[in-house]
Amino acid sequence: MTTLSTHVLDAGAGAPRADLEVVLATGAGAELERARTDADGRIRFVTVLDGGHHALTFATATAFHPVVRVDLTVDGAEPHHHVALLLSPFAYTTYKGS
């Protein structure tokens, strides 16, 4: 079992993206938790995850990418996973953080 957090940064503005809705779901799409980023662009989900396929859906509300879905494989043997999302007006990048 593992925990999950995320951090969203607006690369165009050079600042965290606050008040952005993020949905944590199973790989099949069943919603597990819905939260909004804090003033620092972060969420620490309270749902404890088993291993397997999961997804984070970010309601970015940008003109080109209004929604970003990040699919990930959770290793239940790891105590924590962190997913970072960097947004710009016409692109995004995501990576597994620490």
N, C-alpha and C positions, 0 to 999 in steps of 0.2 A: 504494500500500500504506500502511496506517495501523495504529496501535496503539490499544488501548482500555483504559480504566480505569473503575472505579466506586467510589462512596462511599455507604455506607448509614448514615443517621442515624435514631435512634429519637426522634421529636419528643415523644412522651409522657414519656420518661425524660430528655430533654434531653442525650442522650449518643450516641456512635457505637454502631453495632450490630456487635459483635465475633462472630466464629466463625459467620457466616451463610453457608451454601453457595449459590454462584451458578454457573450453567451458561451458558457461551457456546456458541451454536449458530448454524448457518446458518438462513436463513429457512425452509427446508424441514424443519428440525428435527434435522439431523445435528450431534451434539455435537462441538465443537472443543476445549473445555477446561472443566475443573471446578476451582473453587478456593473457599477460605473467606476471609472478610474478616479482616483483622488486627485488632489491639487498637484501632486508630483507625477501623475500619469500612471499610477500603480494600482494593481489589484492583487490581493492574496486571497484566493478562493478558499472557502471553508470546507468544501466537499473533499473528502479523502478518496483518492482514485485507486482502483485496481489497475493492473497492467492492461495494455491493449490500445486500440485505436480510439482517439478522442479528437474533438475539434473545438477551436475557439473561433467565434464569429464576431468581428469588430464592426460596429456600425460607424464607419469613418465619416460618412456624410461629405466626402470630397466629390467634386464634380466628375472625375474620371473613374475612381474606385469607390463607389458609395458604400460597399460592403467588402471586407476582406475576410476570407475564411482560411484558417491555418489548421491543417490536419497534422496530427502528431501521434507517434507511438509512444505510449507511456511505459517505462520499465518499472514495474511494481517493486523491484528490489532497490531502486534508488529512493532515498528519502524525500527528495524534492526535485521538481522540474521548474524551469523559468523560461518563458517565451517572451522575447523582446520584439517589438514592431516599430520600425522607423518609417514614417510617412513623409511623402513629398507630394506636390500637386499632381504629378503624373506617374508616380512609381511608389513602390514600397519594398522594404526588405525585412525579413524576419530571420531570427537565429535563436539557437538554444543558448541561453545565458547561464549564469551560475547563481 
